[in-house]
Amino acid sequence: MAKEGYVNGSDLLMSITGKACGHCTSHTTTYTSETKDRAVKPASTESASNAGLFKEKTVTGLSVQVKCEGLRFYGEEENSMKDLLAKWKVGGTVELKGFARGGDAAPYMSGNFIISSLEESAPAGDDTTYSVTFDNTGAVTITEDKVDGSTVEG
């Protein structure tokens, strides 16, 4: 039976190299199209008032960026700030998967990413938080029918 109603953000999770983003408060996925403008001289029969005002666009590339925010937690068992810092320090890639709770074997998005930024915020008298930004390196697999949190195999 298909789920009904609104998709609950707590049901959509992100894993980094097989472990969830530790004490994650939110994550944001941005799908971007890189484009190129193409302007051509209008036909001689076209009015000069519209000449060259409208351009054609073509897609020249696609990219995915994922941002995760979380709370620092002593004794973290998932990906912690310490784990993410170690991954960032070597400059390698990590496997990222977006999936519905209970559906980690069936991700809606997966691919290799680099950690492009890692930020820690430690305000006086408040929880310490972290924010990590991942940019894809290479192709990303996206399964549209699972983006809504569905774990049912079609």
N, C-alpha and C positions, 0 to 999 in steps of 0.2 A: 504494500500500500504506500502510495506517495505521501510525503509530508505535506501539510497544509499550513497556511498562514505565513508569517514573516520568518525569514531566516535569522536565527539567533547568532550573534557574533561569537558567543562562547562555544558554539558548536563547530566553528571553523578554526583549525589549528595549523601551525607551521612547524615543521621539523627541520632541524639542521643536522645533517649527517646522522640521521636515525634517532635523534633525541629532540624532544620538543624544546621550544624556546622557554627557558625557565621563568616561572612566575610571571608569565606574559600578561600584560594588561590590555594590549591591543596589537594588531598588526595591520598594515596597509599594503596592498599590492597595486602597483601602477603599471598599466600596459601602455606603452608609448609607440607611436608611429613616427619614424623619421621621414620627412618629406622633402621634396625638391619642387620648387616653383619653375614653371616653364612658361615663358612669355614668347609669343610669336607675333610677327607683324600681321595685322589683319588684312584680309583680302582687299583689293583695291575698290571693290564695290561697297565695302562697309563704311559707315559714317565715321568721320574723323573724331567725333565727340566721344565715341566708345573705344577708339583705337588703343589697344594694349592695356585697358584698365582691368580686364579680367584675365587671370592667369589660370593655367591648368596645374594641378598638383598630382604628383605621383609618389607612391610609397617606395622609399629606397632602403628601409630597414625597420626592424621591429626590436623592441627591447622591453625587459621586465625589470622593475625595481621593487624590492620588498623591504619594508621597514617594520621592525619589531620593537616594542617598548615593554619593559618589565621592571619588576621590583627586585633589588638585590636581596638574597635570602641566605642566611648562614646554613650550611649543610645542604645546599642545592643538589638535587639528584638529576635534574635535567640540565640543559645547556645554561651555564652560569656566565657571569661577566668574565670570570677567570678563564673558562673554556673558550669563550669567544675571543678574548684577548690573545690567547695562545694560537688560535686559528688565524687571526688577523696578522700576528707577528711574523708568520712564515710566508704570508702573501700567496698562499695557494687557493685552490677552489674548494668549495663545500657543496654538498648535494642538498638542495632545498626542496621540500615537498609541502604543498598546501593540501589539506585533507579535512574531511568531516570527522568529527569525534566518532571513534569506533570504526573508521574507514581508512586507517593509515596504509593499508595494503592497496587501496584504490584512490590515489591522489588525483585531484582535479588539475594540479599544476606541479611540474617537477623539472629540474634541470640543475646545471652546475652554475654556481654564483661565486663572486668574490665579495669579500667584506670591504666595502668602499669607505665606510666610516663606522666608528664605535665611540659612543659618548656616554659619560657617566655624570650624573648630577647628584650632589650630596649636600642638600640645604640643611642648615642648622635646625635641629629639632624636628626633622621630618624624615620620611622614608628615602633611602638612596635608590635612585632609579638608573636604568641604562636604556640606551637606544642604539640599535644597530641597523645599518643600511646595507643591503645586498644588491649587486647589479649582476645580471646574467652574463655568462661568458659561454657563447655557443647557443645552440637551439634549446628552446624550452617547450616541453610537451604540455599542452593544455587540452583538457577534456571538458568541453562546454557543458555536457549534461550532468556533470558532478559539481560544478561551481556553486550550485544552490544548496550544497550540503547533502545531496543525495548519496547514499551508500549502496543503493540497489543497483546491481549489475544489470545492464540492459542488453 
